[in-house]
Amino acid sequence: MQPSRKGYAFVSGGSKGIGLAIVEALTAKDYYVITCGRSRSTWQGCIEANPTLSEAVDFQEVDLSRPGSVDLLFDYIRTTYKSIHLAVNNASPALESGGDFESLENSQLLSTLLSDLWVPALCLKHELGLMTSGGAIVNISSVNGIRPTPGAAAYSAAKHGLEGLTRSVAAEAIAKGVRINAVAPGVTWTPRWEARVNQGKVDRKEIEKVVPIQRFAKPDEIAAAALWLLSNEASYVVGHTLIVDGGLSLN
């Protein structure tokens, strides 16, 4: 077990995009981070780009959507670290249920609901059991959790569910001194978006025209919002969703 530094933090899906930016921001604040992802080789690339992560992060290769995997991961965290102080539920795999709702296969709908609602719900339950007064949790939601999203209805439903879960559990958990909030990003320039643009599936400039600020968010801008909600500066913020979307939800 590594020295606790300021404390232990857990971040799901910490090897890419927003999750990686949050991991890097937490280690820069002197937290020791436990994170996970589906590919150890991807994480190795993160370490090569930022060698300091090798001493500040415990990476576990795991697919959280597999039955029992969340329980096993948190059994490991409980055995190894005993408790955690902060947590960010960020993991969200590539969307399998894009398209007209009526035409989608049941398996596609279930995959999205499992990954984007059931998994963070299970993580949240375990995190609360590992925290005492002063702990803080942030769920990474989406602007699609606060507005309708034709063409991604199951994803939108999952994120709407995460919004409701955040507020409801926040009202319960504050009695033990644990704060729960959410961040709702808009379009953020992550490897997933980059791949879609490079494959010609979407036009970056056309998407940016729809955003009032006229650009994608950078992952570290979303990370900054999450870190603020986790910090003592947000000590009176409970059950809130901080929208970080460049004005997209105003349209």
Backbone torsions as a table, in degrees:
resi	resn	phi	psi	omega
1	MET	NA	133.5	-178.4
2	GLN	-78.4	158.7	173.2
3	PRO	-56.3	142.1	-172.5
4	SER	-75.3	-14.0	-176.3
5	ARG	53.8	-130.6	175.7
6	LYS	-71.2	-28.9	-177.2
7	GLY	161.4	-178.2	180.0
8	TYR	-103.0	138.3	177.6
9	ALA	-128.9	143.0	176.2
10	PHE	-112.9	135.3	176.2
11	VAL	-133.6	119.8	176.3
12	SER	-82.9	144.8	179.4
13	GLY	63.5	52.3	-172.0
14	GLY	-99.0	16.8	-176.6
15	SER	-104.1	-0.8	-178.8
16	LYS	-147.5	158.8	166.4
17	GLY	49.3	-129.4	-176.7
18	ILE	-62.1	-42.7	-178.9
19	GLY	-60.2	-44.0	178.5
20	LEU	-63.7	-41.0	178.5
21	ALA	-62.1	-36.8	178.4
22	ILE	-69.2	-43.2	177.0
23	VAL	-57.6	-48.2	-178.7
24	GLU	-63.6	-38.8	179.5
25	ALA	-67.0	-39.1	179.0
26	LEU	-68.6	-40.8	178.1
27	THR	-66.4	-33.4	176.9
28	ALA	-66.0	-25.0	176.2
29	LYS	-89.3	9.1	175.0
30	ASP	74.4	30.8	170.1
31	TYR	-95.7	148.7	170.4
32	TYR	-92.7	127.7	-170.2
33	VAL	-112.6	132.9	168.1
34	ILE	-102.0	124.9	179.8
35	THR	-136.0	175.5	-177.2
36	CYS	-150.3	161.1	177.5
37	GLY	-168.0	172.3	-175.9
38	ARG	-85.2	-12.5	-173.4
39	SER	-135.4	116.1	177.0
40	ARG	-67.9	-31.6	179.3
41	SER	-65.7	-35.5	175.6
42	THR	-62.9	-43.2	178.8
43	TRP	-65.3	-35.8	177.6
44	GLN	-60.5	-36.9	175.9
45	GLY	-64.1	-34.5	176.8
46	CYS	-64.3	-41.3	-179.9
47	ILE	-67.3	-38.9	178.8
48	GLU	-63.4	-35.0	178.6
49	ALA	-77.9	-28.8	-178.1
50	ASN	-142.3	83.3	-173.9
51	PRO	-58.1	-23.8	-179.2
52	THR	-62.7	-21.1	-179.1
53	LEU	-66.4	-25.8	-176.2
54	SER	-63.0	-29.1	-178.9
55	GLU	-100.5	-6.5	-174.2
56	ALA	-117.5	-0.7	-173.9
57	VAL	-137.4	136.2	170.9
58	ASP	-103.7	106.1	-179.2
59	PHE	-95.7	131.3	176.7
60	GLN	-117.7	126.3	178.2
61	GLU	-81.7	114.7	-176.4
62	VAL	-159.2	143.6	172.3
63	ASP	-100.9	102.7	-173.5
64	LEU	-64.7	-17.3	-179.5
65	SER	-79.3	-12.9	179.2
66	ARG	-75.1	136.6	-178.9
67	PRO	-54.1	130.6	177.7
68	GLY	85.1	-11.8	-174.2
69	SER	-68.2	-36.8	178.9
70	VAL	-64.6	-44.5	178.9
71	ASP	-59.8	-44.4	-179.2
72	LEU	-64.4	-41.0	179.2
73	LEU	-61.3	-45.2	-177.4
74	PHE	-76.4	-24.3	170.0
75	ASP	-61.7	-42.2	177.8
76	TYR	-63.2	-45.5	-178.7
77	ILE	-63.2	-43.1	-179.5
78	ARG	-64.2	-43.5	-179.2
79	THR	-67.2	-39.8	-173.9
80	THR	-83.7	-40.7	-171.9
81	TYR	-115.7	-10.3	176.5
82	LYS	71.5	-43.6	-178.6
83	SER	-154.5	163.7	172.5
84	ILE	-130.1	158.4	-176.8
85	HIS	-107.8	-32.9	-178.4
86	LEU	-134.9	154.3	175.9
87	ALA	-151.8	145.0	175.4
88	VAL	-131.4	120.3	178.1
89	ASN	-95.1	98.4	-170.9
90	ASN	-115.8	-28.1	-170.7
91	ALA	-53.7	131.5	177.9
92	SER	-156.9	105.4	-175.1
93	PRO	-73.5	174.0	178.2
94	ALA	-55.0	139.1	-176.0
95	LEU	-68.6	125.6	178.0
96	GLU	-100.8	-9.3	-172.2
97	SER	-116.3	34.0	176.4
98	GLY	-77.0	143.6	178.5
99	GLY	123.1	-178.3	-179.1
100	ASP	-62.5	126.7	-172.6
101	PHE	-55.3	-43.1	-176.0
102	GLU	-62.1	-29.3	-174.1
103	SER	-90.3	-5.8	-174.3
104	LEU	-77.2	147.9	174.5
105	GLU	-75.1	149.1	178.4
106	ASN	-57.2	-38.1	-178.7
107	SER	-63.7	-33.2	178.4
108	GLN	-68.5	-43.3	178.3
109	LEU	-62.4	-45.5	-178.2
110	LEU	-63.5	-40.1	-179.6
111	SER	-58.1	-45.2	-179.6
112	THR	-67.8	-43.6	-179.2
113	LEU	-65.1	-36.8	177.1
114	LEU	-65.8	-49.3	-173.6
115	SER	-71.4	-36.9	-170.9
116	ASP	-103.9	-4.0	174.3
117	LEU	-132.0	-53.1	-176.4
118	TRP	-64.0	-45.7	-179.2
119	VAL	-62.4	-50.7	178.1
120	PRO	-63.3	-30.7	176.9
121	ALA	-64.3	-44.1	177.6
122	LEU	-64.1	-43.5	178.5
123	CYS	-59.4	-45.0	-179.1
124	LEU	-59.0	-43.2	179.7
125	LYS	-60.7	-46.9	179.0
126	HIS	-65.3	-41.3	-178.0
127	GLU	-60.4	-42.0	179.5
128	LEU	-61.3	-35.9	179.0
129	GLY	-70.4	-15.5	-179.7
130	LEU	-102.8	1.5	-175.2
131	MET	-114.8	151.7	171.7
132	THR	-120.4	-175.1	-178.1
133	SER	-54.3	134.7	-177.4
134	GLY	101.9	-10.1	177.5
135	GLY	-71.8	160.7	-179.8
136	ALA	-148.1	142.6	-178.2
137	ILE	-131.7	139.7	174.2
138	VAL	-125.3	127.6	172.5
139	ASN	-96.1	131.1	175.8
140	ILE	-87.6	106.6	-179.3
141	SER	-94.3	-136.4	-179.4
142	SER	-171.0	155.8	171.3
143	VAL	-60.6	-22.5	177.3
144	ASN	-72.7	-7.3	173.9
145	GLY	-91.4	-0.9	179.3
146	ILE	-126.2	6.4	179.0
147	ARG	-152.0	161.5	176.9
148	PRO	-68.9	149.7	-177.7
149	THR	-137.6	80.5	176.7
150	PRO	-57.0	139.0	-178.2
151	GLY	89.8	-8.8	177.2
152	ALA	-148.4	48.3	-171.9
153	ALA	-63.7	-42.0	-178.2
154	ALA	-66.6	-40.4	176.9
155	TYR	-62.7	-44.4	178.4
156	SER	-61.8	-41.8	178.9
157	ALA	-62.7	-42.6	179.2
158	ALA	-62.4	-42.8	-179.2
159	LYS	-72.3	-33.8	171.6
160	HIS	-61.0	-41.4	177.3
161	GLY	-62.6	-39.6	178.3
162	LEU	-64.9	-35.4	175.5
163	GLU	-62.1	-46.9	179.2
164	GLY	-64.8	-39.3	177.9
165	LEU	-62.5	-44.2	179.9
166	THR	-56.7	-50.7	-176.2
167	ARG	-68.4	-42.0	-176.2
168	SER	-68.6	-45.9	-179.5
169	VAL	-71.7	-30.8	176.2
170	ALA	-59.1	-39.4	-179.4
171	ALA	-67.5	-28.0	176.9
172	GLU	-81.1	-48.1	-169.5
173	ALA	-70.8	-23.0	-177.2
174	ILE	-65.8	-20.6	177.7
175	ALA	-64.4	-27.7	176.8
176	LYS	-99.3	7.3	175.3
177	GLY	86.3	17.7	177.4
178	VAL	-106.2	125.9	179.8
179	ARG	-94.8	135.4	176.1
180	ILE	-124.4	129.6	177.6
181	ASN	-141.5	-177.7	179.8
182	ALA	-141.1	156.5	169.7
183	VAL	-118.6	133.0	179.0
184	ALA	-113.7	95.1	179.2
185	PRO	-74.7	153.6	166.2
186	GLY	-92.3	-151.1	179.6
187	VAL	-66.3	125.3	-175.4
188	THR	-126.5	134.4	-174.1
189	TRP	-77.5	93.1	-179.4
190	THR	-116.5	170.6	177.6
191	PRO	-55.7	-30.8	179.8
192	ARG	-66.4	-45.7	177.4
193	TRP	-66.5	-40.8	179.9
194	GLU	-59.2	-41.6	179.0
195	ALA	-64.8	-41.1	-179.9
196	ARG	-64.1	-39.8	178.6
197	VAL	-67.7	-45.2	-178.9
198	ASN	-63.8	-30.5	178.5
199	GLN	-82.7	-2.2	179.1
200	GLY	77.6	14.6	-178.9
201	LYS	-76.9	-29.6	178.5
202	VAL	-140.4	160.3	178.2
203	ASP	-107.9	115.6	-176.4
204	ARG	-57.0	-45.0	-177.0
205	LYS	-64.6	-36.2	178.7
206	GLU	-66.3	-38.5	178.2
207	ILE	-67.4	-42.5	-178.3
208	GLU	-64.4	-27.9	178.0
209	LYS	-64.5	-27.2	-177.2
210	VAL	-80.0	-20.8	-177.3
211	VAL	-88.9	125.2	-178.7
212	PRO	-53.0	-34.1	179.9
213	ILE	-81.4	-6.1	171.6
214	GLN	69.3	29.4	176.0
215	ARG	-162.3	166.3	169.9
216	PHE	-74.0	154.4	168.4
217	ALA	-73.9	154.6	170.1
218	LYS	-93.0	144.8	-179.3
219	PRO	-53.0	-36.1	-177.9
220	ASP	-71.1	-17.9	174.3
221	GLU	-72.2	-36.4	176.0
222	ILE	-71.5	-40.4	177.9
223	ALA	-59.8	-39.8	-179.7
224	ALA	-61.8	-38.2	178.2
225	ALA	-66.6	-42.9	179.2
226	ALA	-63.5	-43.4	-179.1
227	LEU	-65.0	-35.4	177.2
228	TRP	-63.1	-44.5	180.0
229	LEU	-64.7	-30.1	178.3
230	LEU	-77.5	-19.1	-170.5
231	SER	-85.6	166.9	176.1
232	ASN	-66.3	-18.8	176.9
233	GLU	-64.7	-21.2	178.2
234	ALA	-107.2	29.7	-173.0
235	SER	-63.1	-17.9	-179.8
236	TYR	-107.5	13.5	-178.8
237	VAL	-103.3	118.3	-175.8
238	VAL	-137.8	126.5	175.4
239	GLY	70.0	27.1	-176.8
240	HIS	-104.2	147.6	171.3
241	THR	-109.8	118.0	178.3
242	LEU	-90.5	111.6	-178.1
243	ILE	-85.0	123.4	-178.5
244	VAL	-126.4	83.6	-168.9
245	ASP	-137.8	13.3	179.0
246	GLY	62.3	19.2	179.5
247	GLY	92.4	3.7	-175.8
248	LEU	-56.9	-40.9	-177.2
249	SER	-72.8	-6.1	177.0
250	LEU	-80.7	-16.4	-177.7
251	ASN	-71.7	NA	NA
